[in-house]
Structures are given as structure tokens and as C-alpha cells.
Amino acid sequence: MTRTPKADTSLDQQPPLYPTLDSWVTGYFTPMFLHRVGDGTRQRWCTEWWIHPEAIGRLTLLWTTWETARCDPSLKAAWWNDLDHHLPLLLAPDGAFRACRPQTTEQAGIHAPAELPLAEPAPLGYQET
């Protein structure tokens, strides 16, 4: 029996629907998932998300895997699992946007990347013991 190879539906064959992270965040992610953020007490979002390295990392992962799953429907469930993992971490009160506050009628918004913890360089040979 001869099998016909499955058609290649990878991103190599199809251009991305959203060519940049910014276009995906503003065109898909924000309208689809941020309608529940509210006042920022239980979940936090920063309108200047691009100044937060952790947010860029998590959103880039979600965008690229979303584009891949869009072309290969067998990967859609895995993408939703990724989203279910990363979204609570991203929006958590102690997550990437912990130092940010939305603008209110009483006060201006705060858009500040969280301060990075200090880390001393490891001494030479530390893995050799």
C-alpha cells in the first residue's frame, strides 16, 4: 500500500496571519483574552506590555505556537494548554506587570518594569564539585 505524504501546512508554506508580536497582541490576544482584567486587583495588564521582558517572552511563545497551531489543527489543544499555563502567570498580581497600575479617573497609570533581582556571577569551577 502506498501512502501519500501529508501536505506540509507549516509556517514555511503559509505566511503568518499576524506578522509581528505587536500585531498579534493588539489584533488577537488583547480583544480575545483581556476582557476580564478589570480594575487590576486580581489580574494585571500593562498597556505598555513591550517594556516587560517576561511578558515579551511569554507572549512570543504564545504567538508563535498560535501561528503554528493555526496551520496544523492537531496542535490547537496543545496551544490552549500553553495559554492556560501562561495567562495566569502573566496576569497575576505578582506577575510581569506587578509594578503597573491602570489609569483611573483619580490617578495616572503606572507603567514600570519590575526591578530585577541581583545575581552575583558564579565563581569559576562551581560546577566541578
Rosetta blueprint (number, residue, H / E / L):
1 M L
2 T L
3 R L
4 T L
5 P L
6 K L
7 A L
8 D L
9 T L
10 S L
11 L L
12 D L
13 Q L
14 Q L
15 P L
16 P L
17 L L
18 Y L
19 P L
20 T L
21 L H
22 D H
23 S H
24 W H
25 V H
26 T H
27 G H
28 Y H
29 F H
30 T H
31 P H
32 M H
33 F H
34 L H
35 H H
36 R H
37 V L
38 G L
39 D L
40 G L
41 T L
42 R L
43 Q L
44 R L
45 W L
46 C L
47 T L
48 E L
49 W H
50 W H
51 I H
52 H L
53 P H
54 E H
55 A H
56 I H
57 G H
58 R H
59 L H
60 T H
61 L H
62 L H
63 W H
64 T H
65 T H
66 W H
67 E H
68 T H
69 A H
70 R H
71 C H
72 D L
73 P H
74 S H
75 L H
76 K H
77 A H
78 A H
79 W H
80 W H
81 N H
82 D H
83 L H
84 D H
85 H H
86 H H
87 L H
88 P H
89 L H
90 L H
91 L H
92 A L
93 P L
94 D L
95 G L
96 A L
97 F L
98 R L
99 A L
100 C L
101 R E
102 P L
103 Q L
104 T L
105 T L
106 E L
107 Q L
108 A L
109 G L
110 I E
111 H L
112 A L
113 P L
114 A L
115 E L
116 L L
117 P L
118 L L
119 A L
120 E L
121 P L
122 A L
123 P L
124 L L
125 G L
126 Y H
127 Q H
128 E H
129 T L
